[in-house]
Amino acid sequence: MAFKHISVAEVREKLTSNELVIADIRDPNSFATGHIPGAMHLTNANIAQFMQEKEFDDMIVIVCYHGISSQGAAGYLVEQGFENVYSMDGGFTQWASECADCIER
């Protein structure tokens, strides 16, 4: 099984229903400057705890800067047994351009 791709529009739609976990893998300063509402900052330091706290069938969306690095992180979670993992196409850059009023600081 491989990770899947998801668009910014699809994430926005699902965000209102609390159907997903958003894991932002950008650097700490970028995350602090702005992130998707409800996103958690996922790092090498907290990934083990993240994997213990989440269910294998949770919908997990990985977000990076441009949608490239998130693919590697999504692939890693799938390798660990997570079944419903997505990489958000366009990353936070795309989110900010499509949803500038939907940024949590």
KEKE-3310 file (N, C-alpha, C; in steps of 0.2 Angstrom, whole numbers, plus 5000, padded with zeros to 4 digits):
npx = (5004:5002:5006:4993:4988:4982:4972:4973:4960:4952:4957:4953:4939:4938:4943:4934:4926:4933:4939:4952:4970:4982:4998:5012:5027:5037:5050:5053:5052:5045:5033:5028:5026:5015:5002:4991:4975:4973:4984:4997:5014:5026:5040:5057:5060:5048:5041:5040:5032:5020:5017:5013:5002:4992:4980:4981:4972:4968:4965:4978:4986:5000:5010:5021:5033:5031:5025:5033:5043:5034:5030:5040:5039:5026:5027:5035:5027:5017:5025:5027:5015:5003:4988:4980:4986:4991:4999:4999:4996:5006:5009:5011:5013:5004:4992:4993:4991:4979:4970:4972:4966:4964:4974:4983:4991)
npy = (4994:5011:5029:5042:5056:5072:5086:5104:5110:5098:5095:5107:5105:5093:5097:5104:5094:5087:5075:5071:5070:5082:5084:5093:5095:5105:5117:5122:5137:5141:5134:5140:5153:5152:5140:5126:5127:5118:5109:5098:5099:5090:5081:5074:5072:5070:5060:5046:5046:5052:5041:5031:5037:5038:5030:5016:5017:5030:5045:5053:5068:5074:5088:5099:5111:5113:5102:5091:5085:5080:5069:5059:5058:5054:5041:5035:5033:5025:5014:5010:5005:5013:5016:5025:5037:5053:5065:5082:5090:5103:5109:5119:5131:5132:5130:5143:5152:5148:5149:5160:5166:5156:5153:5148:5155)
npz = (5000:4996:5000:4998:4987:4991:4988:4992:4993:4996:5008:5015:5015:5022:5034:5042:5047:5056:5052:5050:5053:5054:5050:5051:5044:5042:5046:5064:5065:5054:5056:5067:5063:5055:5052:5046:5053:5068:5065:5069:5074:5067:5070:5070:5083:5089:5082:5086:5097:5091:5082:5091:5097:5087:5077:5066:5056:5055:5047:5040:5036:5028:5028:5020:5014:5000:4995:4992:5001:5010:5004:5006:5020:5021:5015:5024:5035:5030:5028:5041:5044:5044:5037:5030:5023:5018:5006:5005:4991:4984:4996:5011:5005:4994:5001:5008:4998:4993:5004:5012:5023:5032:5041:5055:5069)
capx = (5000:5006:5002:4989:4989:4976:4972:4971:4952:4950:4959:4949:4933:4938:4945:4928:4922:4937:4940:4959:4975:4987:5005:5016:5034:5041:5054:5049:5050:5039:5027:5026:5024:5008:5000:4984:4972:4973:4989:5003:5021:5029:5048:5061:5060:5041:5037:5038:5026:5015:5015:5010:4996:4988:4978:4983:4967:4967:4967:4984:4989:5007:5011:5028:5033:5029:5022:5039:5046:5029:5029:5044:5036:5020:5029:5038:5021:5014:5029:5026:5009:4998:4984:4976:4991:4991:5003:4995:4999:5007:5011:5009:5013:4998:4987:4993:4989:4972:4967:4976:4962:4964:4981:4983:4997)
capy = (5000:5017:5035:5045:5063:5076:5093:5109:5110:5092:5096:5112:5102:5088:5100:5106:5089:5084:5068:5070:5073:5086:5084:5098:5093:5111:5119:5125:5144:5141:5132:5145:5159:5150:5133:5125:5126:5111:5105:5097:5100:5083:5081:5068:5071:5067:5055:5040:5047:5053:5035:5028:5040:5038:5023:5014:5019:5037:5049:5058:5072:5077:5095:5102:5118:5113:5095:5087:5082:5077:5062:5054:5057:5050:5035:5032:5031:5019:5008:5008:5002:5017:5014:5031:5043:5058:5070:5087:5093:5110:5110:5125:5137:5131:5132:5150:5155:5147:5150:5165:5168:5150:5151:5149:5158)
capz = (5000:4996:5002:4992:4987:4992:4987:4997:4993:4999:5015:5018:5016:5028:5040:5046:5050:5061:5050:5049:5057:5050:5053:5047:5045:5041:5052:5069:5064:5049:5059:5072:5059:5052:5050:5045:5060:5071:5063:5074:5072:5067:5070:5071:5090:5092:5078:5089:5101:5086:5080:5097:5099:5082:5075:5060:5051:5056:5041:5042:5030:5029:5025:5020:5011:4993:4993:4990:5007:5013:5001:5009:5027:5021:5013:5030:5039:5027:5029:5048:5045:5044:5031:5027:5024:5012:5005:5002:4985:4984:5003:5014:5000:4991:5006:5010:4992:4992:5010:5017:5029:5036:5044:5062:5071)
cpx = (5004:5002:4998:4991:4982:4977:4971:4963:4950:4951:4954:4942:4933:4940:4939:4925:4927:4939:4948:4964:4980:4993:5010:5023:5039:5045:5050:5047:5044:5033:5024:5023:5017:5008:4993:4981:4971:4979:4994:5009:5024:5036:5051:5060:5053:5037:5036:5032:5019:5012:5011:5003:4990:4986:4980:4978:4965:4969:4972:4986:4995:5008:5018:5027:5029:5025:5027:5041:5041:5028:5034:5042:5030:5022:5032:5032:5018:5018:5029:5019:5002:4994:4981:4980:4991:4996:4999:4999:5000:5009:5008:5009:5007:4992:4987:4990:4981:4967:4970:4972:4961:4971:4981:4990:4998)
cpy = (5006:5023:5037:5052:5066:5083:5098:5109:5104:5093:5101:5109:5097:5091:5102:5100:5085:5076:5067:5073:5076:5086:5088:5097:5099:5113:5122:5133:5145:5139:5137:5151:5158:5143:5132:5124:5119:5107:5104:5097:5093:5084:5075:5066:5068:5062:5049:5041:5048:5046:5030:5030:5040:5031:5022:5016:5026:5040:5054:5061:5075:5083:5097:5109:5118:5106:5090:5082:5078:5070:5057:5053:5052:5042:5031:5029:5025:5013:5006:5005:5006:5016:5020:5037:5047:5063:5076:5091:5101:5113:5116:5131:5137:5133:5139:5154:5154:5149:5154:5167:5162:5148:5153:5151:5157)
cpz = (5000:4999:4996:4992:4988:4991:4993:4998:4997:5007:5019:5020:5022:5035:5045:5049:5055:5059:5049:5054:5053:5053:5048:5049:5043:5047:5057:5068:5059:5052:5063:5069:5056:5050:5049:5052:5062:5069:5069:5071:5072:5066:5071:5079:5093:5087:5081:5093:5097:5084:5085:5098:5094:5080:5068:5054:5051:5049:5042:5035:5032:5025:5026:5017:5004:4991:4991:4996:5010:5010:5004:5016:5026:5019:5019:5034:5037:5028:5037:5050:5045:5037:5027:5027:5017:5012:5002:4997:4985:4991:5006:5010:4997:4995:5007:5004:4991:4998:5015:5023:5034:5038:5051:5064:5078)
residu = (MET:ALA:PHE:LYS:HIS:ILE:SER:VAL:ALA:GLU:VAL:ARG:GLU:LYS:LEU:THR:SER:ASN:GLU:LEU:VAL:ILE:ALA:ASP:ILE:ARG:ASP:PRO:ASN:SER:PHE:ALA:THR:GLY:HIS:ILE:PRO:GLY:ALA:MET:HIS:LEU:THR:ASN:ALA:ASN:ILE:ALA:GLN:PHE:MET:GLN:GLU:LYS:GLU:PHE:ASP:ASP:MET:ILE:VAL:ILE:VAL:CYS:TYR:HIS:GLY:ILE:SER:SER:GLN:GLY:ALA:ALA:GLY:TYR:LEU:VAL:GLU:GLN:GLY:PHE:GLU:ASN:VAL:TYR:SER:MET:ASP:GLY:GLY:PHE:THR:GLN:TRP:ALA:SER:GLU:CYS:ALA:ASP:CYS:ILE:GLU:ARG)
# end
